[in-house]
Amino acid sequence: MLALVQGRSPSAVVLFEPISAAEHSYFDYVTRLFADQPLPGGKSCTISEAYNAALSWWDRLPNIARSLEFYPESEKPIAEAFSKAKARDAFGFIKADLLKVLGYAADEMLNEEKLEKIQNRLRTFKESAEGILPATEQKILRAIAELFGAISELDVDIQEALKNWHLGLSSIQKDPIASFHNQDSKPLIKFTSYVNVRELLLKTLPEAYGFGAIATWTKNLIDSYVNRIKYGKAHIETNAPQVGRLIVNFENASSHINNKVTYRGALKIHVGVENGEGIIYYTQDGSDPVVSSQRKQLIPGEALIIQGNQTIKLAIADEKGNYSAVKTIEAIDDLQKYRIVRPLQTRNLEETITFIFPTSKDAACQTLKSLMIELMQGGIYTREELRQEIQQILDELEQ
């Protein structure tokens, strides 16, 4: 304006346009809707403030939400107007472009009815834009959950499914430098930290496949990304050198559900190899039989006899040093709950010990045997004294 007064633009024309109350409400609504901070109540906002609030909101959106490809046809014209807003001035965008895509002319008089429709359209558009990233992420998680057999698309269920899949792979399948891997399979083996599945599946893996983090996408790459994971998974499962499969049978098992086996007294585990080749290694302390110093070799035809609660892990090694997937068996002696066990801490003169009262001879045997062991280990009886005491009790019961 100063330049005009000083005559530096002699041919310029200044136009003044009155602003109606409805237009003031329009500017106020746009400002309050897109502002990153709440505005003071009763504040009257200018067209410039509405323009700056709208542009700042658009710039804060992730790339994916500023890509027209992700908008439905009904919202795409508004998104396109926002994408070009920086090349326009406040009047051109707020009073012309934005009103036009909302169905009104720049010089059209606004009223309460029109204003309500404008507000509804802008609110719907804002919700749509801000929901693009979460909706895309959810579609990806749902597809991956289905691919790995997760019971739901919740993070914890996908995490469990990924862990179980990786646990079931052989050592050569897990080897990231194995020669059979391709560009689809390598990222699945290289990135196996499942602590934060969202970080893994929505940023780390898509970046490893060359798509970039989901939030940075400018095109809909959902199918392409999920297919890379699908092809990689299939390649690992079908193209890795095969090691013989373990064949495991149980003798004296009460129940066998997944990897948990319950029994009473002693459990016999018979282990073989499907093709009859390879060396069977096992551990009874829960350590990995592929690398553990505590591992032992199981002779073919030899039964593994288990007593008490133990975690047994088995694996087969072929002549080239490739290992099968590790087989885990949680052996649970159902009679263990009837044992009397004193705490390991400093033992007082009077102790309260909880155990389950036996309901069968096998269970009663566990209770009596454990009690006698604790009496001898506590120094109350010697073996001979305990034998005499038991005989005396039996004699008294016969009287």
C-alpha positions as CSV (number, residue, x, y, z in Angstrom):
1,M,0.0,0.0,0.0
2,L,2.9,2.4,0.8
3,A,4.3,1.7,-2.8
4,L,0.9,2.7,-4.2
5,V,0.8,5.9,-2.2
6,Q,4.3,6.8,-3.3
7,G,3.3,6.3,-7.0
8,R,5.6,3.4,-7.7
9,S,2.7,1.5,-9.3
10,P,0.7,4.2,-11.2
11,S,-1.5,1.7,-13.1
12,A,-2.4,-0.4,-10.0
13,V,-6.0,-0.7,-9.0
14,V,-7.1,-1.5,-5.4
15,L,-10.4,-3.2,-4.9
16,F,-12.2,-3.3,-1.6
17,E,-14.8,-6.0,-1.0
18,P,-17.0,-6.0,2.1
19,I,-16.9,-9.2,4.2
20,S,-20.3,-10.5,5.4
21,A,-20.9,-12.1,8.8
22,A,-21.2,-15.5,7.1
23,E,-17.8,-15.0,5.5
24,H,-16.3,-14.0,8.8
25,S,-17.7,-17.3,10.2
26,Y,-16.2,-19.1,7.2
27,F,-12.7,-17.7,7.9
28,D,-13.1,-18.5,11.6
29,Y,-14.1,-22.0,11.0
30,V,-11.2,-22.7,8.5
31,T,-8.7,-21.3,11.0
32,R,-10.0,-23.2,14.0
33,L,-10.4,-26.4,12.0
34,F,-6.8,-26.5,10.7
35,A,-4.9,-24.7,13.4
36,D,-2.4,-26.8,15.4
37,Q,-3.3,-25.0,18.6
38,P,-6.7,-24.1,20.1
39,L,-7.6,-20.4,19.5
40,P,-8.9,-18.1,22.2
41,G,-12.7,-18.0,22.4
42,G,-14.4,-15.1,20.7
43,K,-11.4,-14.3,18.5
44,S,-12.3,-13.1,15.0
45,C,-9.9,-14.6,12.4
46,T,-8.8,-13.0,9.1
47,I,-8.6,-14.6,5.7
48,S,-4.8,-14.6,6.0
49,E,-5.0,-16.5,9.3
50,A,-7.3,-19.1,7.7
51,Y,-4.9,-19.4,4.8
52,N,-1.9,-19.9,7.0
53,A,-3.7,-22.4,9.2
54,A,-4.8,-24.5,6.2
55,L,-1.3,-24.5,4.6
56,S,0.4,-25.4,7.8
57,W,-1.9,-28.3,8.4
58,W,-1.4,-29.6,4.9
59,D,2.4,-29.4,5.3
60,R,2.3,-31.3,8.6
61,L,0.6,-34.3,7.0
62,P,2.8,-37.3,6.1
63,N,3.7,-37.6,2.4
64,I,1.2,-40.4,1.9
65,A,-1.7,-38.1,3.0
66,R,-0.6,-35.5,0.4
67,S,-0.8,-37.9,-2.5
68,L,-4.0,-37.6,-4.5
69,E,-3.9,-41.4,-5.2
70,F,-5.1,-42.2,-1.8
71,Y,-8.2,-40.0,-1.8
72,P,-11.6,-41.1,-2.9
73,E,-13.0,-39.3,-5.9
74,S,-15.3,-37.1,-3.8
75,E,-12.3,-35.7,-1.8
76,K,-9.7,-35.6,-4.5
77,P,-10.6,-32.1,-5.9
78,I,-10.2,-30.6,-2.4
79,A,-6.9,-32.3,-1.9
80,E,-5.7,-31.0,-5.3
81,A,-6.7,-27.5,-4.3
82,F,-4.6,-27.8,-1.1
83,S,-1.6,-29.2,-3.0
84,K,-1.6,-26.0,-5.1
85,A,-2.4,-23.6,-2.4
86,K,1.3,-22.4,-1.9
87,A,1.2,-20.9,-5.4
88,R,-1.9,-18.8,-4.5
89,D,-2.4,-15.9,-2.2
90,A,-4.9,-16.0,0.7
91,F,-7.8,-14.6,-1.3
92,G,-7.2,-16.8,-4.3
93,F,-7.2,-20.0,-2.2
94,I,-9.7,-19.3,0.6
95,K,-12.2,-17.2,-1.3
96,A,-11.8,-18.7,-4.8
97,D,-10.2,-22.1,-5.2
98,L,-11.5,-23.7,-1.9
99,L,-15.0,-22.4,-2.4
100,K,-15.1,-23.6,-6.0
101,V,-14.2,-27.2,-5.1
102,L,-16.8,-27.0,-2.4
103,G,-19.4,-26.1,-5.0
104,Y,-19.6,-22.3,-4.6
105,A,-18.5,-19.3,-6.7
106,A,-15.9,-16.8,-5.3
107,D,-18.4,-13.9,-5.3
108,E,-21.3,-16.0,-4.1
109,M,-23.0,-14.7,-0.9
110,L,-22.7,-17.2,1.9
111,N,-25.5,-17.8,4.3
112,E,-26.0,-20.1,7.3
113,E,-27.2,-23.0,5.3
114,K,-24.3,-22.9,2.8
115,L,-21.9,-22.3,5.7
116,E,-23.1,-25.5,7.4
117,K,-22.5,-27.5,4.2
118,I,-19.0,-26.0,3.8
119,Q,-18.1,-26.9,7.4
120,N,-19.3,-30.5,7.0
121,R,-17.4,-31.0,3.8
122,L,-14.2,-29.5,5.2
123,R,-14.5,-31.6,8.4
124,T,-15.0,-34.8,6.4
125,F,-12.1,-34.0,4.2
126,K,-9.8,-33.3,7.2
127,E,-10.8,-36.6,8.8
128,S,-10.2,-38.4,5.5
129,A,-6.8,-36.9,5.0
130,E,-5.7,-37.7,8.6
131,G,-7.0,-41.2,8.3
132,I,-5.1,-42.2,5.2
133,L,-1.9,-43.3,7.0
134,P,-3.6,-45.3,9.7
135,A,-6.0,-47.0,7.2
136,T,-3.1,-47.9,4.9
137,E,-1.1,-49.3,7.9
138,Q,-4.0,-51.4,9.0
139,K,-4.5,-52.9,5.6
140,I,-0.9,-53.9,5.5
141,L,-1.0,-55.4,9.0
142,R,-4.2,-57.3,8.2
143,A,-2.6,-58.8,5.0
144,I,0.6,-59.8,6.9
145,A,-1.4,-61.3,9.8
146,E,-3.3,-63.5,7.3
147,L,0.0,-64.4,5.5
148,F,1.6,-65.7,8.7
149,G,-1.5,-67.2,10.2
150,A,-1.9,-64.8,13.1
151,I,-5.2,-65.2,15.0
152,S,-5.9,-61.5,14.6
153,E,-4.3,-58.3,13.2
154,L,-3.4,-57.0,16.7
155,D,0.3,-56.2,17.2
156,V,0.8,-58.9,19.8
157,D,-0.8,-61.7,17.7
158,I,1.3,-60.7,14.6
159,Q,4.4,-60.7,16.8
160,E,3.6,-64.2,18.1
161,A,3.0,-65.5,14.5
162,L,6.3,-64.1,13.2
163,K,8.2,-65.5,16.2
164,N,6.6,-69.0,15.6
165,W,7.4,-68.9,11.9
166,H,11.0,-68.0,12.5
167,L,11.4,-70.5,15.3
168,G,10.2,-73.2,12.9
169,L,12.9,-72.5,10.3
170,S,16.1,-74.6,10.1
171,S,19.5,-73.1,10.7
172,I,20.3,-72.8,7.0
173,Q,16.9,-71.1,6.4
174,K,17.8,-68.6,9.1
175,D,21.3,-68.0,7.7
176,P,21.2,-64.5,6.0
177,I,24.2,-65.3,3.8
178,A,23.1,-68.7,2.6
179,S,23.4,-68.9,-1.2
180,F,19.8,-69.9,-1.8
181,H,18.4,-66.5,-0.6
182,N,17.1,-63.9,-3.1
183,Q,16.1,-60.3,-2.8
184,D,12.6,-61.2,-1.5
185,S,13.8,-63.6,1.2
186,K,16.9,-61.8,2.6
187,P,15.0,-59.0,4.4
188,L,12.8,-61.5,6.2
189,I,15.9,-63.2,7.6
190,K,18.0,-60.2,8.2
191,F,15.4,-58.3,10.3
192,T,14.1,-60.7,12.9
193,S,13.6,-58.4,15.9
194,Y,9.9,-58.6,16.6
195,V,9.8,-56.4,19.7
196,N,8.1,-53.6,17.7
197,V,6.2,-55.2,14.9
198,R,4.9,-51.8,13.7
199,E,8.4,-50.4,13.3
200,L,9.4,-53.6,11.5
201,L,6.5,-54.0,9.1
202,L,5.7,-50.3,8.5
203,K,9.2,-48.8,8.3
204,T,12.2,-51.3,8.4
205,L,11.0,-53.9,5.9
206,P,9.4,-51.6,3.3
207,E,12.6,-49.6,3.4
208,A,14.6,-52.8,2.9
209,Y,12.5,-53.8,-0.1
210,G,13.1,-50.3,-1.6
211,F,9.6,-48.9,-1.1
212,G,10.5,-46.6,1.7
213,A,8.6,-46.2,5.0
214,I,4.8,-46.3,4.6
215,A,4.4,-42.7,5.7
216,T,6.6,-41.5,2.8
217,W,4.7,-43.3,0.0
218,T,3.3,-41.2,-2.8
219,K,1.7,-44.2,-4.6
220,N,-0.4,-47.1,-3.4
221,L,2.2,-49.9,-3.0
222,I,0.3,-52.1,-0.6
223,D,0.0,-55.1,-3.0
224,S,3.6,-54.8,-4.2
225,Y,5.0,-54.7,-0.7
226,V,2.9,-57.5,0.7
227,N,3.7,-59.7,-2.3
228,R,7.4,-59.2,-1.7
229,I,7.0,-60.6,1.8
230,K,4.8,-63.4,0.4
231,Y,7.3,-64.4,-2.2
232,G,10.2,-64.2,0.3
233,K,8.4,-66.4,2.8
234,A,7.6,-69.0,0.1
235,H,11.2,-68.9,-1.2
236,I,12.6,-69.6,2.3
237,E,10.1,-72.4,2.9
238,T,10.6,-74.2,-0.4
239,N,14.1,-73.5,-1.7
240,A,16.4,-74.0,1.3
241,P,18.5,-77.2,1.3
242,Q,16.5,-79.8,3.2
243,V,17.6,-81.5,6.4
244,G,15.7,-84.7,7.5
245,R,12.6,-84.1,9.5
246,L,12.4,-85.3,13.1
247,I,9.9,-88.0,14.0
248,V,8.9,-87.9,17.7
249,N,6.7,-90.4,19.5
250,F,5.9,-90.5,23.2
251,E,5.4,-93.4,25.6
252,N,3.4,-93.0,28.8
253,A,2.1,-89.5,27.8
254,S,-1.2,-88.4,29.4
255,S,-1.8,-85.6,26.9
256,H,0.0,-84.0,24.0
257,I,-1.0,-80.5,22.9
258,N,1.3,-78.7,20.5
259,N,4.7,-78.8,22.2
260,K,3.4,-79.6,25.7
261,V,3.4,-83.2,26.9
262,T,2.0,-84.3,30.3
263,Y,2.8,-87.6,31.9
264,R,3.1,-89.4,35.3
265,G,6.2,-91.0,36.7
266,A,8.5,-91.2,33.6
267,L,8.2,-90.2,30.0
268,K,9.9,-92.1,27.2
269,I,10.6,-90.1,24.0
270,H,11.4,-92.1,20.8
271,V,13.1,-89.9,18.2
272,G,13.9,-90.8,14.6
273,V,14.8,-89.1,11.3
274,E,12.4,-89.2,8.4
275,N,15.1,-90.1,5.8
276,G,17.2,-92.1,8.3
277,E,20.2,-89.7,7.9
278,G,21.8,-87.1,10.2
279,I,22.8,-86.8,13.8
280,I,20.3,-86.1,16.5
281,Y,21.4,-83.6,19.2
282,Y,19.3,-82.7,22.3
283,T,19.5,-80.6,25.4
284,Q,17.5,-81.0,28.6
285,D,18.1,-77.5,30.1
286,G,16.2,-75.5,27.4
287,S,19.4,-74.4,25.6
288,D,19.7,-74.5,21.8
289,P,21.0,-77.9,20.7
290,V,22.6,-76.3,17.6
291,V,25.2,-74.4,19.7
292,S,24.9,-75.4,23.3
293,S,27.9,-76.9,25.1
294,Q,25.4,-78.9,27.1
295,R,24.0,-80.8,24.1
296,K,24.2,-84.6,23.9
297,Q,23.9,-86.9,20.9
298,L,21.0,-89.3,20.8
299,I,21.9,-92.7,19.4
300,P,19.3,-94.0,16.8
301,G,16.8,-96.3,18.5
302,E,17.7,-95.1,22.0
303,A,14.7,-93.8,24.0
304,L,15.1,-90.6,25.9
305,I,13.8,-91.1,29.5
306,I,12.5,-88.0,31.2
307,Q,11.6,-87.5,34.8
308,G,10.3,-84.3,36.4
309,N,9.4,-81.1,34.5
310,Q,11.9,-80.4,31.7
311,T,12.3,-78.5,28.5
312,I,13.8,-80.7,25.9
313,K,15.1,-79.4,22.6
314,L,16.2,-81.5,19.6
315,A,17.7,-80.8,16.2
316,I,19.2,-82.8,13.3
317,A,22.6,-82.1,11.8
318,D,23.4,-83.3,8.3
319,E,26.8,-84.2,7.0
320,K,27.4,-80.7,5.8
321,G,26.7,-79.1,9.2
322,N,23.2,-77.9,8.3
323,Y,20.7,-78.1,11.1
324,S,17.0,-78.7,11.0
325,A,14.5,-76.5,12.8
326,V,14.7,-76.9,16.6
327,K,12.0,-79.1,18.1
328,T,10.9,-78.0,21.6
329,I,9.1,-80.3,24.0
330,E,7.8,-79.1,27.3
331,A,7.6,-82.2,29.5
332,I,5.4,-81.8,32.5
333,D,5.1,-84.5,35.2
334,D,1.6,-84.3,36.4
335,L,2.7,-85.9,39.7
336,Q,5.1,-83.0,40.5
337,K,2.3,-81.0,42.0
338,Y,1.9,-83.6,44.8
339,R,5.6,-83.3,45.9
340,I,6.5,-81.6,49.2
341,V,9.2,-79.1,48.5
342,R,10.8,-76.8,51.1
343,P,11.8,-73.3,50.0
344,L,15.5,-72.7,49.1
345,Q,15.8,-69.7,51.3
346,T,17.0,-69.9,54.9
347,R,14.7,-72.4,56.6
348,N,13.1,-71.4,59.9
349,L,12.1,-73.8,62.6
350,E,8.5,-73.6,61.6
351,E,7.5,-73.5,57.9
352,T,4.2,-73.6,56.0
353,I,4.4,-75.7,52.9
354,T,1.5,-76.0,50.4
355,F,1.0,-79.1,48.3
356,I,-1.9,-80.9,46.7
357,F,-3.3,-83.8,48.6
358,P,-2.8,-87.0,46.6
359,T,-5.8,-88.8,45.1
360,S,-4.1,-91.9,43.8
361,K,-1.3,-94.3,44.7
362,D,1.1,-92.7,42.2
363,A,0.4,-89.3,43.6
364,A,0.7,-90.5,47.2
365,C,4.0,-92.1,46.4
366,Q,5.3,-88.7,45.2
367,T,4.1,-87.1,48.4
368,L,5.6,-89.7,50.8
369,K,8.9,-89.9,48.8
370,S,9.4,-86.2,48.7
371,L,8.6,-85.9,52.4
372,M,11.2,-88.5,53.3
373,I,13.8,-86.8,51.1
374,E,13.2,-83.4,52.8
375,L,13.4,-85.1,56.3
376,M,16.8,-86.6,55.5
377,Q,18.2,-83.5,53.8
378,G,17.0,-81.4,56.7
379,G,19.1,-83.6,59.1
380,I,16.1,-84.8,61.1
381,Y,16.6,-88.5,60.2
382,T,19.3,-90.6,58.8
383,R,18.3,-93.3,56.3
384,E,18.4,-96.0,59.0
385,E,16.5,-93.9,61.5
386,L,13.8,-93.1,58.9
387,R,13.5,-96.8,58.0
388,Q,13.0,-97.7,61.7
389,E,10.5,-94.8,62.2
390,I,8.4,-95.9,59.2
391,Q,8.4,-99.5,60.4
392,Q,7.3,-98.4,63.8
393,I,4.4,-96.3,62.3
394,L,3.3,-99.4,60.3
395,D,3.4,-101.6,63.4
396,E,1.2,-99.1,65.3
397,L,-1.3,-98.9,62.4
398,E,-1.7,-102.7,62.6
399,Q,-2.6,-102.7,66.2
